[in-house]
Amino acid sequence: MKHLLLGIVTLTLSGCFGEGDKTHTVDELMADQALLAKITSDCRNNPGALRQTPNCQSAEAAHWKLWLRTTPGG
């Protein structure tokens, strides 16, 4: 039973420190529309906890830059 509990805890914690924790730059997000959409969706689904994270701030900045590129005179 101890080994089962230890295995569950290990698997749970290993998921907390994966690729999802990588901080992306504004340029990376502008170049990868799918990643930008995923991060934006995550941020909008949990704004209280994620709004001030580097990825959410980078995603917001990337959206603004992309928007400015598509507007006349931008």
MIBADO-628484 format. One record per residue: residue number from 1; x, y, z of N, C-alpha, C, O, CB in turn. Coordinates in steps of 0.1 Angstrom, whole numbers, plus 5000, padded with zeros to 4 digits. Glycine has a CB too. Layout:
BEGIN
  vomar  n.xx  n.yy  n.zz  ca.xx  ca.yy  ca.zz  c.xx  c.yy  c.zz  o.xx  o.yy  o.zz  cb.xx  cb.yy  cb.zz
    NUM     X     Y     Z      X      Y      Z     X     Y     Z     X     Y     Z      X      Y      Z
...
***
This chain:
BEGIN
  vomar  n.xx  n.yy  n.zz  ca.xx  ca.yy  ca.zz  c.xx  c.yy  c.zz  o.xx  o.yy  o.zz  cb.xx  cb.yy  cb.zz
      1  5008  4988  5000   5000   5000   5000  5009  5013  5000  5005  5022  4993   4991   5000   5012
      2  5020  5012  5008   5029   5024   5008  5034  5027  4994  5035  5038  4990   5040   5022   5018
      3  5038  5016  4987   5044   5018   4974  5034  5024  4964  5037  5032  4955   5049   5005   4968
      4  5021  5020  4965   5011   5025   4956  5009  5040  4959  5008  5048  4950   4998   5017   4958
      5  5008  5044  4972   5006   5058   4975  5018  5066  4971  5017  5077  4965   5005   5059   4991
      6  5030  5061  4973   5042   5068   4968  5042  5069  4953  5046  5080  4948   5055   5060   4973
      7  5038  5059  4946   5037   5060   4931  5027  5071  4927  5030  5078  4917   5034   5047   4925
      8  5016  5071  4933   5006   5081   4929  5011  5095  4932  5009  5104  4924   4993   5079   4937
      9  5017  5097  4944   5023   5110   4947  5033  5114  4937  5034  5126  4933   5028   5111   4961
     10  5042  5105  4934   5053   5108   4924  5047  5112  4910  5052  5122  4904   5062   5096   4923
     11  5038  5104  4905   5032   5108   4892  5024  5121  4893  5025  5129  4883   5022   5097   4888
     12  5018  5124  4904   5011   5137   4905  5020  5148  4905  5018  5158  4898   5002   5137   4918
     13  5031  5147  4912   5041   5158   4913  5049  5160  4900  5053  5171  4896   5050   5156   4924
     14  5051  5149  4893   5059   5150   4881  5051  5157  4870  5057  5164  4861   5062   5136   4875
     15  5038  5157  4871   5030   5165   4861  5030  5180  4864  5027  5188  4855   5016   5160   4862
     16  5034  5184  4876   5034   5198   4880  5047  5205  4874  5047  5217  4874   5034   5199   4895
     17  5057  5198  4870   5069   5204   4866  5073  5201  4851  5084  5200  4848   5080   5200   4875
     18  5063  5199  4843   5065   5195   4829  5067  5207  4820  5069  5218  4824   5054   5186   4824
     19  5065  5204  4807   5066   5214   4796  5056  5226  4798  5059  5237  4794   5065   5208   4783
     20  5045  5223  4804   5035   5233   4806  5040  5245  4814  5033  5256  4814   5023   5227   4813
     21  5050  5244  4822   5055   5254   4830  5066  5263  4823  5071  5273  4829   5062   5249   4842
     22  5069  5260  4810   5078   5268   4803  5072  5282  4800  5061  5283  4797   5082   5261   4789
     23  5081  5292  4802   5076   5306   4800  5079  5309  4785  5091  5308  4781   5083   5316   4809
     24  5069  5313  4778   5071   5317   4764  5072  5332  4762  5066  5339  4769   5059   5311   4756
     25  5080  5335  4752   5081   5350   4749  5070  5354  4740  5063  5346  4734   5095   5352   4742
     26  5068  5367  4738   5058   5373   4729  5061  5368  4715  5051  5364  4708   5058   5388   4730
     27  5073  5368  4711   5077   5364   4697  5073  5350  4695  5069  5346  4684   5091   5367   4694
     28  5076  5341  4704   5073   5327   4703  5058  5325  4701  5053  5317  4693   5078   5319   4715
     29  5050  5332  4709   5035   5331   4708  5030  5337  4695  5020  5332  4690   5029   5338   4720
     30  5036  5347  4690   5032   5353   4678  5034  5344  4666  5027  5343  4657   5038   5367   4675
     31  5045  5336  4667   5049   5326   4657  5041  5313  4658  5039  5306  4648   5063   5323   4658
     32  5035  5310  4669   5028   5298   4671  5013  5301  4675  5010  5302  4687   5035   5289   4682
     33  5005  5302  4665   4991   5306   4668  4983  5295  4677  4975  5299  4685   4983   5307   4655
     34  4987  5282  4675   4980   5272   4683  4984  5273  4698  4975  5272  4706   4984   5258   4678
     35  4997  5276  4700   5001   5277   4714  4995  5290  4720  4991  5290  4732   5016   5278   4715
     36  4995  5301  4712   4989   5313   4717  4974  5311  4721  4969  5316  4731   4990   5324   4706
     37  4967  5304  4712   4953   5301   4715  4951  5293  4728  4942  5295  4735   4946   5294   4703
     38  4959  5283  4730   4958   5274   4742  4961  5282  4754  4954  5281  4764   4968   5263   4741
     39  4972  5290  4754   4975   5298   4766  4964  5308  4769  4961  5310  4780   4989   5305   4764
     40  4959  5315  4758   4949   5325   4760  4936  5318  4766  4930  5324  4775   4945   5331   4747
     41  4933  5306  4761   4921   5299   4766  4923  5296  4781  4914  5298  4789   4919   5286   4758
     42  4935  5291  4785   4938   5287   4799  4937  5300  4808  4931  5299  4819   4952   5281   4800
     43  4942  5311  4803   4942   5323   4811  4928  5329  4813  4924  5333  4823   4951   5334   4804
     44  4920  5328  4802   4906   5333   4803  4897  5323  4812  4888  5328  4818   4900   5334   4789
     45  4901  5311  4812   4893   5301   4820  4896  5302  4835  4888  5298  4844   4896   5287   4816
     46  4908  5308  4839   4912   5309   4853  4919  5323  4855  4931  5323  4859   4920   5297   4857
     47  4912  5334  4853   4919   5347   4853  4924  5350  4867  4934  5357  4869   4911   5358   4848
     48  4917  5346  4878   4921   5349   4891  4935  5344  4895  4943  5350  4901   4911   5344   4901
     49  4938  5332  4890   4950   5325   4894  4961  5328  4883  4973  5327  4887   4948   5311   4895
     50  4957  5330  4871   4967   5330   4860  4970  5344  4854  4980  5346  4847   4963   5321   4849
     51  4961  5354  4856   4963   5367   4850  4976  5373  4850  4981  5379  4841   4953   5376   4855
     52  4983  5372  4862   4996   5378   4864  5008  5369  4860  5019  5373  4863   4997   5383   4878
     53  5005  5358  4855   5017   5349   4852  5024  5354  4839  5017  5360  4831   5012   5334   4849
     54  5036  5351  4838   5044   5355   4826  5037  5351  4813  5037  5359  4803   5058   5351   4826
     55  5033  5338  4812   5027   5334   4799  5014  5341  4796  5012  5344  4784   5024   5319   4800
     56  5006  5344  4805   4993   5352   4803  4997  5366  4798  4990  5371  4789   4984   5352   4815
     57  5006  5372  4805   5010   5385   4801  5016  5386  4787  5014  5395  4779   5020   5391   4811
     58  5024  5375  4784   5030   5374   4770  5020  5372  4760  5020  5378  4749   5041   5363   4770
     59  5010  5364  4763   4999   5361   4754  4991  5373  4751  4987  5376  4740   4990   5350   4759
     60  4988  5381  4761   4981   5394   4759  4988  5403  4750  4983  5410  4741   4977   5400   4773
     61  5001  5404  4753   5010   5413   4745  5011  5408  4730  5010  5416  4721   5024   5414   4751
     62  5011  5395  4728   5012   5389   4715  4999  5392  4707  4999  5395  4696   5014   5374   4715
     63  4987  5391  4714   4975   5394   4708  4974  5409  4704  4970  5412  4692   4963   5391   4718
     64  4979  5418  4712   4979   5432   4708  4988  5435  4696  4984  5442  4687   4983   5441   4720
     65  5000  5429  4696   5009   5431   4685  5003  5425  4672  5004  5432  4661   5022   5424   4688
     66  4997  5413  4673   4991   5408   4661  4979  5416  4656  4977  5418  4644   4986   5393   4663
     67  4971  5421  4666   4960   5430   4662  4964  5443  4655  4958  5447  4646   4952   5433   4675
     68  4975  5448  4661   4980   5461   4655  4985  5459  4640  4985  5467  4632   4992   5466   4664
     69  4991  5447  4638   4996   5443   4624  4984  5443  4614  4986  5446  4603   5003   5430   4625
     70  4972  5438  4619   4961   5436   4610  4952  5448  4608  4943  5448  4599   4953   5424   4614
     71  4954  5458  4616   4946   5470   4615  4952  5480  4605  4964  5481  4604   4944   5477   4629
     72  4943  5487  4598   4948   5497   4588  4957  5507  4595  4953  5513  4606   4937   5504   4581
     73  4968  5510  4590   4977   5520   4596  4986  5514  4607  4994  5521  4613   4970   5531   4601
     74  4984  5501  4610   4992   5495   4621  5004  5488  4617  5011  5483  4626   4984   5485   4627
***
